[in-house]
């Protein structure tokens, strides 16, 4: 493997020197290192600067420096290319990351030796249908959320699964989460925890004004459609808390699993259940 991309979250404390150190170690190990132009210039490695499209087309592996949010950003940047990526944790939670900041030398050695395997993770896609046309499309590794932009009256939404009416939801919003995202926002809203290797989606209303508005797990081949009876104030569709579009009362939102996965490079045989147990015991979940 010759070409490795680095996607750092440079606004985090300590990420700039950590990125410079990682780039130096990878270069000494014989790898070609690429970064986006903005990142490379800030790190002081202009020779590594490429466009986002060139980074996606040339890299065989991508290393993300930051926390779980940085990995979500990486998934957004790399889609639809299923380039293996992994994270080095310089954040707080690190539920998705593989290594800690002090393990740089080990990271480079393991990459040199090719001692990793790949694990695909389902992504969620949302299409905004407006006047019969696809007006916008978002993808998310964790979730896509229908959310009010301001404090206002409740949303009135109607949900259908594969063309069959399911329920009316008077609620503050709606989360459609992947199995990977089942331990994130959806969990805090009372949703179930799913094995991230599953192909499924979680439909989870936020603060629903109904006794029967429970989270629902649907199969990965299903289509979830949401329409609105009322939209009070501004409402947005938000993917992984990072990318958003404004919605109107006449929009139809169609959620499906995305046609392309996010591909993680995994170096350790720790199971999801061991990671889950460790995070719970550490009070991080």
Secondary structure, DSSP 8 states (H G I E B T S, - for coil): --EEEEEE-TTSTTHHHHHHHHHHHHHHTT-EEEEEHHHHHHHT-GGGEE-HHHHHHH-SEEEEEESHHHHHHHHHHHTTS---EEEEE-SS--SS--EEGGGHHHHHHHHHHT--EEEEE--EEEEEEETTEEEEEEEESSEEEEEESSS-S-EEEEEEETTEEEEEEEESEEEEEESGGGGTHHHHTT-----TTS-EEEEEEES-SSTT---EEEETT--EEEEEEE--S-EEEEETTTEEEE--TT-EEEEEE-SS-EEEEE-S---HHHHHHHHHHTT--
